[in-house]
Amino acid sequence: MRHSDIYLPAFFGAAFFAAAFFGAAFFGAAFAGAAFFGAAFAGAAFFAAAFFGAAFAGAAFFATAFFAAAIVNSPPPFFYGHGR
């Protein structure tokens, strides 16, 4: 029995397991990176939605107040008797 009959299968087996390990580590790192960017993206989307929601609510509030004041202080047909 030659040494190559023993060492070559062991060598290729070790190389295969090393490649599988590094592949798993690479995919693990890629998955963690994707999870990190997903969390960052979700956080950015949440803050953007909160910011635009607040801006939209503020704009809607001011528009409502503006139009209410305009209607209250307007002449007919929207006249409510407050403005002259």
Residue frames as qw, qx, qy, qz and C-alpha x, y, z in Angstrom:
[[0.000, 0.889, 0.457, 0.000, 0.00, 0.00, 0.00],
 [0.446, 0.368, -0.004, 0.816, 1.45, 3.32, -1.09],
 [0.156, -0.339, -0.411, 0.832, 1.42, 6.48, 0.95],
 [0.205, 0.008, -0.296, -0.933, -0.62, 8.20, -1.75],
 [0.413, -0.353, -0.783, -0.303, -3.40, 5.66, -1.17],
 [0.399, -0.549, -0.611, 0.407, -3.71, 6.96, 2.39],
 [0.231, -0.401, -0.145, 0.874, -2.71, 10.61, 2.23],
 [0.039, -0.129, -0.469, -0.873, -4.45, 11.72, -0.95],
 [0.339, -0.583, -0.667, -0.317, -8.00, 10.86, 0.21],
 [0.439, -0.617, -0.431, 0.491, -7.26, 12.39, 3.61],
 [0.240, -0.207, 0.114, 0.942, -5.81, 15.48, 1.98],
 [0.150, -0.292, -0.539, -0.776, -8.77, 15.92, -0.35],
 [0.416, -0.621, -0.664, -0.011, -11.15, 15.21, 2.50],
 [0.381, -0.532, -0.274, 0.704, -9.47, 17.87, 4.63],
 [0.100, -0.044, 0.306, 0.946, -9.46, 20.30, 1.70],
 [0.245, -0.473, -0.677, -0.508, -13.14, 19.63, 1.10],
 [0.430, -0.677, -0.552, 0.231, -14.04, 20.23, 4.73],
 [0.321, -0.375, -0.054, 0.868, -11.88, 23.36, 4.80],
 [0.031, -0.162, -0.469, -0.868, -13.61, 24.64, 1.66],
 [0.354, -0.591, -0.677, -0.259, -17.00, 23.80, 3.15],
 [0.434, -0.592, -0.417, 0.536, -16.05, 25.56, 6.38],
 [0.192, -0.246, 0.119, 0.943, -14.82, 28.69, 4.62],
 [0.147, -0.342, -0.619, -0.692, -17.89, 28.63, 2.38],
 [0.401, -0.662, -0.632, 0.024, -20.13, 28.42, 5.43],
 [0.378, -0.510, -0.214, 0.743, -18.16, 31.22, 7.10],
 [0.095, 0.014, 0.359, 0.928, -18.44, 33.33, 3.96],
 [0.277, -0.496, -0.641, -0.517, -22.18, 32.78, 3.70],
 [0.447, -0.629, -0.537, 0.342, -22.51, 33.45, 7.41],
 [0.273, -0.356, -0.019, 0.893, -20.68, 36.74, 7.02],
 [0.063, -0.188, -0.516, -0.833, -22.74, 37.60, 3.96],
 [0.357, -0.598, -0.693, -0.185, -25.93, 36.76, 5.83],
 [0.397, -0.602, -0.373, 0.584, -24.88, 38.88, 8.80],
 [0.164, -0.156, 0.217, 0.950, -24.01, 41.70, 6.42],
 [0.195, -0.378, -0.635, -0.645, -27.39, 41.37, 4.73],
 [0.411, -0.652, -0.624, 0.124, -29.13, 41.35, 8.10],
 [0.339, -0.449, -0.166, 0.810, -27.18, 44.44, 9.17],
 [0.002, -0.004, 0.367, 0.930, -28.02, 46.32, 5.98],
 [0.290, -0.505, -0.722, -0.374, -31.62, 45.14, 6.24],
 [0.393, -0.653, -0.508, 0.402, -31.83, 46.49, 9.77],
 [0.231, -0.332, 0.053, 0.913, -30.17, 49.74, 8.72],
 [0.091, -0.211, -0.575, -0.786, -32.52, 50.06, 5.76],
 [0.349, -0.614, -0.698, -0.117, -35.55, 49.33, 7.94],
 [0.364, -0.574, -0.334, 0.653, -34.34, 51.89, 10.46],
 [0.109, -0.153, 0.262, 0.947, -33.84, 54.48, 7.73],
 [0.210, -0.381, -0.683, -0.586, -37.25, 53.69, 6.29],
 [0.373, -0.641, -0.637, 0.209, -38.82, 53.96, 9.73],
 [0.267, -0.504, -0.145, 0.809, -37.20, 57.34, 10.42],
 [0.002, -0.028, -0.464, -0.885, -38.10, 58.58, 6.94],
 [0.281, -0.513, -0.733, -0.347, -41.69, 57.44, 7.41],
 [0.366, -0.651, -0.500, 0.438, -41.86, 59.03, 10.84],
 [0.211, -0.335, 0.076, 0.915, -40.33, 62.25, 9.54],
 [0.123, -0.147, -0.558, -0.807, -42.57, 62.47, 6.49],
 [0.323, -0.569, -0.752, -0.076, -45.55, 61.39, 8.56],
 [0.299, -0.608, -0.363, 0.639, -44.87, 64.17, 11.04],
 [0.084, -0.206, 0.275, 0.935, -44.29, 66.66, 8.24],
 [0.191, -0.325, -0.717, -0.586, -47.48, 65.56, 6.51],
 [0.331, -0.644, -0.668, 0.171, -49.47, 65.74, 9.73],
 [0.245, -0.499, -0.146, 0.818, -48.04, 69.19, 10.42],
 [0.022, 0.022, -0.469, -0.882, -48.88, 70.34, 6.90],
 [0.264, -0.476, -0.770, -0.334, -52.38, 68.91, 7.18],
 [0.316, -0.629, -0.536, 0.466, -52.87, 70.62, 10.53],
 [0.138, -0.407, 0.049, 0.901, -51.69, 73.99, 9.24],
 [0.103, -0.147, -0.639, -0.748, -53.72, 73.62, 6.07],
 [0.283, -0.583, -0.760, -0.058, -56.81, 72.76, 8.10],
 [0.269, -0.625, -0.348, 0.645, -56.23, 75.71, 10.43],
 [0.098, -0.216, 0.304, 0.923, -55.56, 78.02, 7.47],
 [0.185, -0.294, -0.703, -0.621, -58.67, 76.96, 5.56],
 [0.300, -0.630, -0.692, 0.185, -60.78, 77.05, 8.71],
 [0.201, -0.548, -0.160, 0.796, -59.62, 80.59, 9.41],
 [0.000, 0.060, -0.493, -0.868, -60.19, 81.53, 5.77],
 [0.229, -0.460, -0.782, -0.352, -63.71, 80.10, 5.82],
 [0.297, -0.646, -0.567, 0.417, -64.58, 81.69, 9.16],
 [0.151, -0.596, -0.022, 0.788, -63.35, 85.10, 8.02],
 [0.195, 0.109, 0.664, 0.714, -64.68, 84.89, 4.48],
 [0.418, 0.168, 0.020, -0.893, -67.59, 86.73, 2.92],
 [0.799, 0.232, 0.411, -0.373, -70.67, 84.79, 1.68],
 [0.771, -0.291, -0.346, -0.449, -71.29, 82.01, 0.80],
 [0.705, -0.055, -0.619, 0.342, -68.92, 80.76, 3.54],
 [0.051, -0.516, 0.290, -0.805, -69.57, 83.62, 5.90],
 [0.525, -0.368, -0.745, 0.180, -70.15, 82.52, 9.50],
 [0.294, -0.890, -0.259, -0.234, -70.54, 86.00, 10.96],
 [0.696, -0.524, -0.062, 0.487, -67.07, 86.33, 12.51],
 [0.448, -0.146, 0.254, 0.844, -65.25, 88.38, 9.91],
 [0.285, 0.847, 0.307, -0.328, -66.26, 91.65, 8.35]]
